[in-house]
Amino acid sequence: MSWFMPFAVVNLALGLAWGQTAKARKTDAQIKQEIIRESIGRYRGSCPCLDNTDRAGRMCGRPSAYSRFGGRSLICDEQDVTRKMVDDYRKRTGE
């Protein structure tokens, strides 16, 4: 019986400490970068954004899908990410 009490106290302390460790919440900037990565990841071509490179290793620039008029709507820049997108990401992922 003498070993039970210290064992119980240690287990209780460890359990409380484990419960207190909270996962660090992502910043808005981190979420914006994740949204950009997701958007580019869904694109099947080789030139989604201006600063990407094509299959030959050249900068995409104007031929990119992002810069084409009427082209696919991609998110390539933090300025493209709205507050609503960040809020929706937080709801979707529990961040």
N, C-alpha and C positions, 0 to 999 in steps of 0.2 A: 504494500500500500504506500510505502514511503517514496517509491519511484514514480507513482502515478501522478501526484500533484505537480512536481516540476515538469513532467512530460506534458500534462494538460495545459499548464501555463505557457510553455514554449509553443505548443500547437496553436493555442489561442492567439498569441502574439504574432506568429507567422501568418495566421489566417487574416488577422487585421491588417498587417503590413501588405499582404498580397492584395487585399481589397482596396487599399488606399492608392496603389499604383495605378494611375490613370494613363491611358494612352494619349500621347501628345496630339492635340488637334492640329490638323493641317492649316497652314495660313492660306489666305485668299490667293496669294501669288503661287503657292504650290498647287492649289486646285486649278488655277488658270492653266498652268503648265500641263497638268494631267488632262484637262479638257482638250488642249491643243494636241497632245500626244494621241488621244483617242480619235480625234477628228482626222489627223494625218494617217493613223493606223487603219482607218476604214477606207482610205483611198487606194484603189487598185493600180493606178498608173505609176509612172516613175518620176513625175514632177508635180507634186501637190502644191508646194509653196515656193515663193520667189528664191529663198536662200537654200533650197535643197539642190542636190546634184542629180543629173540624169544618169542613165545606165553607163554612158561613156565618161562620166566623171566631171562633166561641165555643169556650171551653175545654171539653174533653170531660168531664172529671170522672167522675162515676159511670156515665154511659152507655158509657164506654170498654170495649173488649173485655177489657182487662186486669182490670177490676174486676167483670165479670159472673161470677156463680157458674155454673160449668159451661161458661163461655165458652171461647174459644180461648186456649190457653196461650201467652202472649207474654212476652218478656223485655224489661222496660221500665226496670229499675233495676239498678245495679251489685250490689246485694245478692242479686238473682236469679241472678247468674252464679256458678256453682260453680267450685271449683279444677279439677275434671275437665273442665269446659267450656273453661277456659283452656288446660289441657294438650292437649286434643283439637284446639283451634285451632292451637296451636303445631305439633303433628304434621301437621295437614292443610296448613298453609301453609309449613312449614319455618322458622318464626320461632324 
